[in-house]
Amino acid sequence: MDLARTDFYLDGQWVAAGAGETVAVRNPATEEVVAAVPAGTAADVDQAVAAARAAFPGWADTTPAERAARLDRLHAALSARADEIARTVALELGTPLKVATRVQAGLPLTVLHSYVELAARPPAEETVGNSLVVREPVGVVGAITPWNYPLHQVIAKLAPALAAGCTVVLKPSELTPLTAYLLFDAIHEAGFPPGVVNLVTGTGPVVGEAIAAHPDVDMVSFTGSTATGRRISHLAADRIARVALELGGKSANVVLDDADLGTAVKVGVGNAFLNSGQTCTAWTRLLVHRDRYDEALDLAAKAAAGYRLGDPFDPATRLGPLVSAAQRERVLGHVARGLADGGRLVCGGPEAALPERGWFVAPTVIADVDPDSALAQEEVFGPVLAVIGFDDEDEAVAIANNSRYGLAGAVWSADEQRALRVARRMRTGAVDVNGAPFNPLAPFGGYKQSGLGRELGRHGLDEFLQVKAIQR
């Protein structure tokens, strides 16, 4: 695996970044520097946007069949690199290899394949009275993506944008940029026309802000923290540019009194700890009826005990490190505050045994969490589960909705109609009933401060289209 990358992908070719600054990439399991990538500048963004702008008319005019064929070639090129992608994610993010193979490499391929099909079947034109209603690509898209799912979050933007006929400038997270280079190797192999897809690595305050503020970027699609999303919105609003934002979450896992408690808690713990808790949709609040509260705590502790920490490349590892030292300190700060606010430590916590090296946090369960406390309100982004009791269905819904976020959630009940009734009352963009699997074709996005717009499937494609009425 060649980790030495000193270039950007601009106008259909790899371009040396010059003698500017670089950003170090560290292995979070060992804390060692494993690579460096160029730290782009506003001038690099100008060059990338100019290439995308020049390429836009030609790409927008390609037929749906041509765009679908190009995406299909990209799917084949990425599929051939699936093992390398999984290993790269395990190296730069710390996701256990088994999970990285299934989720970090496998899920993006599923999403990309769905857009091969959607690109070939564009939305039909409509007739409304004397108007012909058509949909056209929005233009040049600036995609700014996070570190926690370094390929999936890119494909969720790149694939629909390309399927719609847009051109793209991508800035991946500086913490996990190596996966993006594998993607662009595949893009180059797939033979996209020059300028259709461009890559500039670097930091958010420099490259990200230059993209968001650029007058020739028609739309900014961002995934990350709510605070950064607010900044992106302001930069885009100053020039009345479209934005799509997939931001934070504080999802509630509501376990009603008639639920299969063992399954609900086991699956809920697994969801909360997936990717070491570094998942925006993680069910980080476990809401349990008080009649079954103590039993649920025992089950959660037993489930957490099964999450062995260690080397992401060790098949026995179930929980990898956090992405950085700063993220580890942030998570431990949330745990300390949660305990100071009256939470009761069930397992894990700051005193738990950890590997000698690496930015690890033990799988942690905290009981008796006040629904209004910081631990119940703030996105932790680590393997920390807050457990909250409730007395009846109405209280459960009120606690679940007591959040400035609204991205995801879950409901468990032996009565599916009862679960659906609760799911409809939850103010959140997605709800899983009784552990139903994630659907990569369904719209994904949030209410409230969890974001604007939707990704995935036909709804994700619509984000990159403008609507025009032609009167005749």
Order of alpha helices (4+ residues) and beta strands (2+ residues): beta-beta-beta-beta-alpha-alpha-alpha-alpha-beta-beta-beta-alpha-beta-alpha-beta-alpha-beta-alpha-beta-beta-alpha-beta-alpha-alpha-beta-beta-alpha-beta-alpha-beta-beta-alpha-beta-beta-beta-alpha-beta
